[in-house]
Amino acid sequence: MPKIVLHISDEEFSSVKRRADALHVAPEDIAYSGLNYVMNEITRDEIRNEILHIRNWRRESLPRWSDSAWSVHAYECGHDDHSGPGR
């Protein structure tokens, strides 16, 4: 069976894992659901543009839904606040 390997940061995975646990599903179920959505909507220009946009910014940034998202504290050379998600 062919497979797709998705490399994500610890901050991205912890966010996906937390949401999967809340739904009582595996993180892979969330990933497959996202792929299913995109593949069903791929003919829409907005989705195609979003794919290209994400490919470009992902090289240097984390998505807003990830934990920490390379917070402003890191930008200001301070310590990240790991007291909760997205803080």
GROMACS elastic network, one bead per residue, 0.5 to 0.9 nm:
[ bonds ]
;  ai    aj funct       b0    kb
    6    31     6  0.89938   500
    8    11     6  0.80971   500
    8    12     6  0.60080   500
    8    13     6  0.63694   500
    9    12     6  0.51717   500
    9    13     6  0.61956   500
    9    14     6  0.86168   500
    9    62     6  0.81895   500
    9    66     6  0.88457   500
   10    13     6  0.50794   500
   10    14     6  0.60198   500
   10    15     6  0.85965   500
   10    66     6  0.88567   500
   10    67     6  0.83864   500
   11    14     6  0.53641   500
   11    15     6  0.64384   500
   11    16     6  0.88366   500
   11    62     6  0.80984   500
   11    66     6  0.54126   500
   11    68     6  0.65004   500
   11    69     6  0.70939   500
   11    70     6  0.87954   500
   12    15     6  0.53674   500
   12    16     6  0.63456   500
   12    17     6  0.86377   500
   12    62     6  0.74264   500
   12    63     6  0.77242   500
   12    65     6  0.75546   500
   12    67     6  0.62811   500
   12    68     6  0.89108   500
   12    69     6  0.82550   500
   13    16     6  0.50618   500
   13    17     6  0.58856   500
   13    18     6  0.84407   500
   13    27     6  0.82174   500
   13    66     6  0.76542   500
   13    67     6  0.84771   500
   14    17     6  0.50470   500
   14    18     6  0.60520   500
   14    19     6  0.86302   500
   14    66     6  0.75721   500
   14    67     6  0.68208   500
   15    18     6  0.52556   500
   15    19     6  0.63764   500
   15    20     6  0.86374   500
   15    65     6  0.70597   500
   15    66     6  0.53855   500
   15    67     6  0.57230   500
   15    85     6  0.76181   500
   16    19     6  0.52584   500
   16    20     6  0.60584   500
   16    21     6  0.85717   500
   16    27     6  0.60695   500
   16    30     6  0.74704   500
   16    31     6  0.85894   500
   16    65     6  0.87064   500
   16    66     6  0.78193   500
   17    21     6  0.60286   500
   17    22     6  0.85511   500
   17    26     6  0.75382   500
   17    27     6  0.54874   500
   18    21     6  0.51664   500
   18    22     6  0.62909   500
   18    23     6  0.88395   500
   18    27     6  0.86576   500
   19    22     6  0.50397   500
   19    23     6  0.64126   500
   19    24     6  0.85864   500
   19    25     6  0.86807   500
   19    27     6  0.80850   500
   19    30     6  0.85781   500
   20    23     6  0.51307   500
   20    24     6  0.59554   500
   20    25     6  0.50722   500
   20    26     6  0.56212   500
   20    27     6  0.53506   500
   20    28     6  0.86079   500
   20    29     6  0.78076   500
   20    30     6  0.67948   500
   21    25     6  0.60961   500
   21    26     6  0.71650   500
   21    27     6  0.80439   500
   22    25     6  0.78411   500
   23    26     6  0.86095   500
   25    28     6  0.81546   500
   25    29     6  0.63192   500
   25    30     6  0.77982   500
   26    29     6  0.52689   500
   26    30     6  0.70919   500
   27    30     6  0.52882   500
   27    31     6  0.64576   500
   27    32     6  0.87474   500
   28    32     6  0.60153   500
   28    33     6  0.84235   500
   29    32     6  0.51333   500
   29    33     6  0.60510   500
   29    34     6  0.86239   500
   30    33     6  0.50254   500
   30    34     6  0.62603   500
   30    35     6  0.86854   500
   31    34     6  0.51569   500
   31    35     6  0.62935   500
   31    36     6  0.86039   500
   32    36     6  0.59881   500
   32    37     6  0.85510   500
   33    37     6  0.61657   500
   33    38     6  0.86597   500
   34    37     6  0.51324   500
   34    38     6  0.62495   500
   34    39     6  0.85877   500
   35    38     6  0.51634   500
   35    39     6  0.60181   500
   35    40     6  0.85055   500
   36    39     6  0.52403   500
   36    40     6  0.61602   500
   36    41     6  0.86619   500
   37    40     6  0.52762   500
   37    41     6  0.62826   500
   37    42     6  0.84748   500
   38    41     6  0.51050   500
   38    42     6  0.56072   500
   38    47     6  0.70665   500
   38    48     6  0.88259   500
   38    51     6  0.89506   500
   39    42     6  0.51179   500
   39    43     6  0.83697   500
   40    43     6  0.78700   500
   41    44     6  0.57504   500
   41    47     6  0.66501   500
   41    48     6  0.86764   500
   42    45     6  0.76219   500
   42    46     6  0.86325   500
   42    47     6  0.58683   500
   42    48     6  0.60824   500
   43    46     6  0.87121   500
   43    47     6  0.75091   500
   43    48     6  0.72762   500
   44    47     6  0.54985   500
   44    48     6  0.65311   500
   44    49     6  0.87776   500
   45    48     6  0.51195   500
   45    49     6  0.60306   500
   45    50     6  0.84557   500
   46    49     6  0.51622   500
   46    50     6  0.60513   500
   46    51     6  0.87031   500
   47    51     6  0.62530   500
   47    52     6  0.87859   500
   48    51     6  0.52237   500
   48    52     6  0.65446   500
   48    53     6  0.87140   500
   49    52     6  0.52062   500
   49    53     6  0.60765   500
   49    54     6  0.85962   500
   50    54     6  0.59764   500
   50    55     6  0.84242   500
   51    54     6  0.52703   500
   51    55     6  0.61422   500
   51    56     6  0.87705   500
   52    55     6  0.51498   500
   52    56     6  0.64525   500
   52    57     6  0.89798   500
   53    56     6  0.53358   500
   53    57     6  0.64224   500
   53    58     6  0.84849   500
   54    57     6  0.53264   500
   54    58     6  0.56687   500
   54    59     6  0.87593   500
   54    63     6  0.89063   500
   55    58     6  0.55493   500
   55    59     6  0.72338   500
   56    59     6  0.61939   500
   56    60     6  0.82901   500
   57    60     6  0.58281   500
   57    61     6  0.59673   500
   57    62     6  0.83117   500
   58    61     6  0.51324   500
   58    62     6  0.63611   500
   58    63     6  0.76858   500
   59    62     6  0.85342   500
   61    69     6  0.74173   500
   61    70     6  0.74168   500
   62    65     6  0.81994   500
   62    66     6  0.65454   500
   62    67     6  0.87641   500
   62    68     6  0.85104   500
   62    69     6  0.50394   500
   62    70     6  0.67385   500
   63    66     6  0.56125   500
   63    67     6  0.88561   500
   63    69     6  0.63213   500
   64    67     6  0.80278   500
   64    68     6  0.84909   500
   64    69     6  0.60248   500
   64    86     6  0.78579   500
   65    68     6  0.88106   500
   65    69     6  0.75641   500
   65    85     6  0.89580   500
   65    86     6  0.74555   500
   66    69     6  0.55042   500
   66    85     6  0.78645   500
   66    86     6  0.68166   500
   67    70     6  0.83244   500
   67    82     6  0.85892   500
   67    84     6  0.80579   500
   67    85     6  0.50152   500
   67    87     6  0.76522   500
   68    71     6  0.54315   500
   68    80     6  0.74077   500
   68    81     6  0.78377   500
   68    82     6  0.72871   500
   68    84     6  0.85014   500
   68    85     6  0.65534   500
   68    87     6  0.59931   500
   69    72     6  0.87790   500
   69    86     6  0.67008   500
   69    87     6  0.87253   500
   70    73     6  0.79308   500
   70    74     6  0.61855   500
   70    75     6  0.74629   500
   70    80     6  0.80151   500
   71    74     6  0.55158   500
   71    75     6  0.66675   500
   71    76     6  0.89111   500
   71    80     6  0.66758   500
   71    81     6  0.83254   500
   71    86     6  0.79814   500
   71    87     6  0.75020   500
   72    76     6  0.61116   500
   72    77     6  0.85598   500
   72    78     6  0.83179   500
   72    80     6  0.81489   500
   73    76     6  0.51046   500
   73    77     6  0.62386   500
   73    79     6  0.58098   500
   73    80     6  0.54397   500
   73    81     6  0.75312   500
   74    78     6  0.53510   500
   74    79     6  0.60417   500
   74    80     6  0.58959   500
   75    78     6  0.73553   500
   76    79     6  0.86341   500
   77    80     6  0.89971   500
   79    82     6  0.89523   500
   80    83     6  0.89876   500
   80    87     6  0.81854   500
   81    84     6  0.76578   500
   81    86     6  0.89115   500
   81    87     6  0.60406   500
   82    85     6  0.72987   500
   82    86     6  0.83047   500
   82    87     6  0.66574   500
   83    87     6  0.68735   500
   84    87     6  0.56733   500
